[in-house]
Amino acid sequence: MQKWYSINWQEVFVPSMSIVELILRGSLVYLALFFVLRSLPTRQLGALGITDLLVVVLFTEAAQNAMASNYTSITEGAILVGTVIFWSYLLNWFGYKFPRFQRFINPPPLLIVKNGSTIDRHLERELITDDELMSQLRQQGVEYIADVKKAYLEADGSISILKKDEE
């Protein structure tokens, strides 16, 4: 019987796999998930919807084993967290330094309403229904779409509106 105070410090801190392998696994999974999420439409309009939450939960579950192959030490967890933070920072730094790369990380605003008329192909591409659009417009104090000069779907999924009387 093992006593509660006897701790195997080697299991706690010494990685059970190569540090290079951990960094490689973390990098590959992070970049793969980044590209998958970047290619999805920004349909939820700035809110975390149930499908987004489900994707995040399933991604974390699938990515955990792919990144670490059942790691057990604190050191392995810290290396994986550091790898994810590194890639997140690096991609944001590249976006800041190179404007062309920024357009890849955060897409430019997408015009979805012009002079009171919706641009249906843009709404369809982003899977936004007319009801969802009107809901967002009402939340910003716009009752009729005819009052909108321009509306843009921003990179974060929010909608920015320029009213016709705000020239």
C-alpha positions in Angstrom: 0.0 0.0 0.0 1.4 3.4 -1.1 1.2 6.2 1.4 -0.4 9.4 0.4 2.7 11.4 1.0 5.0 9.2 -1.1 5.2 10.9 -4.5 7.2 9.7 -7.5 8.8 13.0 -8.4 10.3 11.6 -11.5 6.8 10.8 -12.9 5.7 14.3 -12.0 8.4 16.3 -13.6 10.4 14.1 -16.0 8.9 13.9 -19.5 8.1 10.3 -20.7 8.8 11.3 -24.3 11.2 13.4 -26.2 10.8 17.2 -25.8 11.4 17.6 -29.5 8.5 15.2 -30.2 6.2 17.1 -27.8 7.0 20.4 -29.6 6.5 18.8 -33.0 3.2 17.2 -32.0 2.0 20.5 -30.4 3.0 22.5 -33.5 1.4 20.2 -36.0 -1.9 20.0 -34.2 -2.0 23.7 -33.5 -1.4 24.7 -37.1 -3.8 22.0 -38.4 -6.6 23.3 -36.1 -5.8 26.9 -37.0 -6.1 26.2 -40.7 -9.3 24.2 -40.2 -10.9 26.9 -38.0 -9.7 29.7 -40.4 -11.5 28.0 -43.3 -14.9 27.8 -41.5 -17.4 30.6 -41.9 -17.8 33.2 -39.2 -21.5 32.3 -39.0 -22.2 32.8 -35.3 -21.9 36.6 -35.6 -19.6 37.3 -32.7 -21.2 35.0 -30.2 -20.1 31.5 -29.1 -22.9 29.3 -30.3 -23.6 25.7 -29.3 -22.0 24.4 -32.4 -18.8 26.5 -31.8 -18.7 25.2 -28.2 -19.1 21.6 -29.5 -16.3 22.1 -32.0 -14.0 23.5 -29.3 -14.7 20.6 -26.9 -14.3 17.9 -29.6 -11.1 19.6 -30.9 -9.6 19.7 -27.4 -10.4 16.1 -26.8 -9.0 15.0 -30.2 -6.0 17.3 -30.0 -5.0 16.2 -26.5 -4.0 12.7 -27.6 -2.6 13.8 -30.9 -0.4 16.4 -29.2 0.9 14.4 -26.3 0.1 10.7 -26.7 -1.2 10.5 -23.1 1.4 12.6 -21.4 1.7 12.3 -17.6 4.3 14.8 -16.3 3.8 18.5 -15.5 6.8 19.3 -17.7 5.1 17.7 -20.8 1.9 19.8 -20.2 4.0 22.9 -19.7 5.9 22.3 -23.0 2.6 21.8 -24.9 1.1 24.9 -23.4 4.3 26.8 -24.3 4.2 25.5 -27.8 0.6 26.6 -28.3 1.3 30.1 -26.9 4.4 30.3 -29.1 2.5 29.6 -32.3 -0.3 32.0 -31.3 2.1 34.8 -30.6 4.2 34.1 -33.7 1.2 34.1 -36.0 -0.1 37.4 -34.5 3.5 38.9 -34.7 3.7 37.9 -38.4 0.2 39.5 -39.0 1.4 42.7 -37.3 4.7 42.9 -39.3 3.4 41.7 -42.6 0.0 43.1 -43.7 -0.5 40.5 -46.4 -0.2 37.8 -43.7 -2.7 39.7 -41.5 -5.3 39.3 -44.2 -4.9 35.5 -43.9 -5.1 35.4 -40.1 -8.0 37.8 -39.9 -10.0 38.2 -43.1 -11.0 41.7 -44.2 -14.5 42.9 -43.4 -17.1 41.4 -45.8 -19.8 43.7 -47.1 -23.2 42.1 -46.5 -25.6 45.1 -46.9 -25.2 47.9 -49.4 -27.7 50.8 -49.7 -30.4 48.9 -47.9 -30.0 45.7 -49.9 -28.4 42.5 -48.7 -25.6 40.9 -50.7 -27.1 37.4 -50.8 -24.0 35.6 -52.1 -22.0 36.9 -49.1 -24.7 35.9 -46.7 -24.9 32.5 -48.2 -21.1 32.0 -48.1 -21.1 32.8 -44.4 -24.3 30.8 -43.8 -26.2 33.8 -42.3 -29.9 33.8 -42.7 -32.0 37.0 -43.2 -33.5 36.4 -39.7 -30.0 36.3 -38.1 -29.0 39.4 -39.9 -32.1 41.3 -38.9 -31.6 40.2 -35.3 -28.1 41.7 -35.3 -29.3 44.9 -36.9 -32.1 45.3 -34.3 -29.5 44.7 -31.5 -27.7 47.8 -32.9 -30.8 49.9 -33.1 -31.7 49.4 -36.7 -35.3 48.5 -37.3 -35.4 48.4 -41.1 -32.7 47.2 -43.5 -33.5 50.2 -45.8 -31.9 52.4 -43.1 -28.5 50.7 -43.6 -26.0 52.3 -45.9 -23.4 49.6 -45.4 -23.0 46.6 -43.1 -19.9 44.5 -42.7 -19.3 41.1 -41.3 -16.1 41.6 -39.3 -13.3 39.0 -38.8 -14.5 38.3 -35.3 -18.1 37.6 -36.5 -19.6 40.9 -35.3 -21.5 43.2 -37.7 -20.6 46.8 -38.0 -23.2 49.1 -39.5 -23.1 52.5 -41.2 -26.6 54.0 -41.2 -27.8 56.1 -44.1 -28.1 59.2 -42.0 -24.5 58.8 -40.6 -22.5 60.2 -43.5 
